Amino acid sequence: MKCFYVPPNGEDPATPDEDASPGVGSLPAQILDRHGACELKPDAAPKADGWPAPAITAYRKRTLLLPPDMHEASALSVLNGVLGATGMRLVSMPPVTGTAGHDAVVGLSRPAVLVPVAQDGQGRHQDEVDAWDALTALRSAAGQAGADGKPGLGGMEVSRISLEHLFVGSAISGDPVVVGGPIVYGGPIVYGGSIVESYLYGKAGSRTPVEISMHAPARRSSAACVTKYGRRPVIAVLDSGVRAHPWLGVTPAKDGTYATSNDGSVQVDQEIQDIIYAHAKQVAAAGDLERKLIKDPWDTPITLDKLVGEVAPYTGHGTFIAGIFRQVVPDATVLSIRIMHPDGIVYEGDLLCALGLLASRVANAQKDMNLALMIDALSLSLGYFSESAADMTYTSELHRVIGALQGMGVLVTAAAGNYATSRDFYPAAFAGQPPTTDQVPLISVGALNPNGTRAVFSDAGRWVTGWAPGAAVVSTFPVDVNGSMQPGILVPGESRQSLDLDDFTSGFAAWSGTSFAAPMMAANVIRAVLKPLQQDKADPALRLDVQGARAAIDRVLRALRQLPGLT
């Protein structure tokens, strides 16, 4: 397997590579509208004095992310004292109570809802509420005394308040849309079709059904894994969820959802899923009108528009990723947590909540020596561009919770993005900073073509520290997905036809994107973790039932040394 790891060397991660272009794609208007979001346009956006000039980014219009202390009534009163002049105010979101795992997200920033407020008899319309306007007003007032003797923002760290960004999945998705040349959503703007044309399959777009002639890779029983490794390795995937596939042990349930088998390749954590839903539901109820809620771990629906019936751009994304782990490291369990919508969009608040819960799960596993809760790796096939590449303040919460996982020995791999740029794409761009000796490095993963060359769509900044196959990858796809597209040729009276390019009942597909390079890297590292334990006289210190952060870190670092460097 062609997987390469290039440790960061401490050089400026923002320095462009000579083979990377500066182009960055934009999200279509219908995607932004669907999620109550907008795109920050640097030329037209207001800017607070003393703050970095903004770059293009996508964010949710009616929410800001506030640290826990700013959700308190006293702090919120000060913030709203400033925002009142803008015709907006913030509605605090206390942590959801009465839910297991509540403490895991108390310490992280969470969304606060912006709502219109009357000012001198006039107020903003709901559609005029804009989080960037609110953030700019707060920044402009930072350090100033309040009016009429009231406290101002002088004692507050306004830099801890941020937009709630839209993260986008890192698969090449959707059919080309001609606007002066094809534009592939989730990928780079391409003029003349030169960049991604070779990664598309005619009318099928970026993915196509395929047939394979092999059985599912052999997988040891849980009992055999306990004997051989100490326990099964577990890889968490925060993505679109999964659907039915025999390789993964996921089957349809009578209520229209799905079920996992006791020892199948994929498992879900309904408790984590319920907490994410409860937090999102609370934010929506407070006035975040377009917030789409994810209630369960299953990849539904398959279409965004029932009348049209086309398969949604990211349907099957999580199933495809799970299949990569099934092929490369079949003894592992994939813990599938759904946070991605069918169009590939992820809300930053949902992502932070999920990461906090995973970090809590690992901390509890190591504290209580509970092997059943341990997670060995986390694969993230999503990302976003920050509005300020020069200041990591705006992504500090994301960095902090991922760092907590790294410090407990969890390998984190993140897709580098499909924009053919060296611009920092988070969270992958965090990999540009050398890790400390007491944590596992985060690996940002670019995509390789089948012949081992770098895929032309892949981001390639100095912060990209890993490369793995990500173009024309073949993996599992839900067997119950069949869209409205029809074969070009149907022979009357006979069972003969040309390819039906959105009928995936074969259970397998070919797809491209750094979305698939990231799990490919994680799978190969975990396979390297297991390799010495498959020997007859394995070192017991390397077993997975040796608990503690130091043991977990050492296992991963040893495995990384087994991967070749990129020449």
Secondary structure, DSSP 8 states (H G I E B T S, - for coil): ---EE----SS-TTS--TT---------HHHHHHTTEEEE-TTTS---TTS-----EEEEEEEEEE-GGGGSHHHHHHHHHHHGGGTEEEE------S-TTTHHHHTS-EEEEEEE-EETTEE--GGG--HHHHHHHHHHHTT---GGG---STTS-GGG-EEEEEEEE-S--S--EESSSEE-TTS-B-STTTTTGGG--GGGTT-EE------------HHHHHHHHSS--EEEEEES-B--BTTTTEEE-TTSSEEE-TT-SEEE-HHHHHHHHHHHHHHHHTT-TT-----SSB---SBS-TTT--B-TTTTHHHHHHHHHHHH-TT-EEEEEE---TTSEEEHHHHHHHHHHHHHHHHHHHHHT-GGG---EEEE-EEB--S-TT-GGGGHHHHHHHHHHHHTT-EEEEE--SSS--S--BTGGGGGS---TTS---EEEEEE-TTSSB-TTS---TT--EEEE-SSEEEE--TT-B-S---S-B-TTSS-B---TTB-TTSEEEE-SHHHHHHHHHHHHHHHHHGGGGSTT--GGGSTTS-SHHHHHHHHHHHHTTS----
